[in-house]
Amino acid sequence: MKAWQAALPLAALVGLGVLGAVQLMRPDDDSFVAKTDRNAPDRAFPLLADETSAINFSQPSSDQPVMVNLFASWCAPCRAEHGDITWLANEHPGQVFGLAYKDQQPATEEFLQELGNPFAAIGVDPSGQGGLDFGLTGVPETFVINPEGKIILHIRGPLDPSTREQVSRALEG
């Protein structure tokens, strides 16, 4: 067998891996995760501070849009974007919510104690199914939901000054 014939299956495998990675990192506009103007998941998330109470982002209790940031204490980019979230919470009081994704309650509480808690309320998603229902591809991600329960903005990855401004404009209605 010639050397190039032996390398052919490996080259095909590497090519498929690269193609798959590109598709995962840049979904087309017709994919589920790239769509906005879809309903927020109709799911009750227990609250971090009181697991006997819950929050459902598909039925906002406000006549203003709300922001939901999916984060975790173990997520380094979540730590990096925390200042932008705090800024948004100061500019839009009562409109900024958190969802602790696949995190342990003590770790989430320690994370918030260290960095500050900018959220009006925090839901917990220990199994991660709620994040998948949102269309999460990986924490952190931010969703803006209008008063009718529709996702109108989806930011993948950590917020930065540019995306923070996008979120702020969406929260203004």
N, C-alpha and C positions, 0 to 999 in steps of 0.2 A: 504494500500500500504506500502510495506517495505521501509525503509530509503534508501537502496542502489538502489532501483528502481527509486526513486525520483531523486537521484543524477546522474543517468546514462545519461540523456540528457545534463546536465551541463558538465559532464566529456567528452562527445563526442564533444561538442562545444569547450571546451578548447583544446582538442586534434587537432581539425581541425584548430583552430587559431594558434597553435604552428606550425603545418605543413605548413600553409600558410606563416607564418613569415619566416620560414627556406627557403622556396622556393624563397621568395622575396629577402632575404639577400644573397643567394648563388645560383644564376641562373646557370643552367647547361650550358655546352659549346655549346649546340645547340640552346639556346635561342637567341633572337634578340639582347638583350643588351650585351651579352657576346661575340658576334662575332666582330672580326676585319676583315680587308681586305674586307670591304664593302664600298660603296660610302658614302661620306659625303652628308648631305642633300642639295639638289639643291634649295636653298632658299636665297633670298637677305635679309640681316639684315640691317636695317637702322643704320647708325653710331651714336654713342653717341654724338660726337662733332658736327655733321652736318647731321641731319635727311633727308636732300635732297640727300645725297650720301648713298651708301650701300656697303656691303661686302658679297661675296658669297664664302664660304669655299670649295665648291665642284669644284671651278675653281680658285685654287691659282694662283696668279700672279707672282710666283717665281719658280725657278728651284730647290728649296730646300724644304724639308718638313716644315710644320708649325704646331705650337701647338695652340689649342684653349682651353682656360680654361673657363668653365661655372661657374659663381660666382654670388653672390648677396650681397648687403650691409648688409642685415639682417641675414646673414649666419655666425655663429661663426667659424666653421672650415675654411671658406674662409679667414677670418682674420688671422687664425693660419698659413695657407699655403702661405701667401703673400710674406714672405721672400724667400721661395723656388722659387716662380714665378719670383721675382726680380732677383735672382741669374741666373735663366735660361735666362731671358731677357738680362742680361749683357753678358752671355756666347754665346748667339745666337741672336745677334741684328737683328731686323726686322723679326724674326720668331715666336714671341710670341704674340698671339692675345687673346682678352677677349670677352666674350659674357655675358652681364648682363641679368640674367635670372629672369623674373618676378619681376623686381625692378623698382622703380620710379627714373626718371632721376636725380632729386636733391639729392636723397639719394646715388645714385651711384657716383655722382660727389663729394659729401662730403666724402664718403668712400675712394676714390682715392686721394683726397686732403690730407686726414689724413695719409694714408699709403704710398702714392706715386703711380704714374702710370707707371708700367713697360711695358705696352702693346703698340705694334706698332699701333694698332687700336682696337676699342671696338665697337662691334655690340650690338644692344639691342633686346631683346626678351620679350616684356611686356606681351604677352599672354601665353608664355611658350610652344607654339606649336613647335617652332624651337628646343627647348631642347628635346622634345619628339621625333622629327624627328632624332635627333642625337642618341637616345637610352638612354637618361638621366634617371637615377633612383633617383637622388637627388643631389643637389649642395653640395660641389664642385665636378666637374668631369673634367678630362682633356683628350683631344683627340689629337693625332698626325696624321696629314693628309699628305700623300705624294704628289708630284707635279701632279700626275694624278687624285687627288681628292679622293683617297681611305684612309679610316681610317686604320692606321697600328698599333696604340696603343690606348688603352682606359684604363684610370686609374680612378677607382671609389673612391670617398672620397678624403680627403686632401692629397696633396703631402707631402712626408717626404724625408729625405736624400736618401733612397733607391729608391723610385719611381722617385724622381727628377733625379737620375742618369740614370734610364731607359729612361726617356723622353729625357735627354740630348743625349744619344747614338742614339735614334731614330731621333733626329733633325740633327745629324751629317750625316745622310743618310746611 
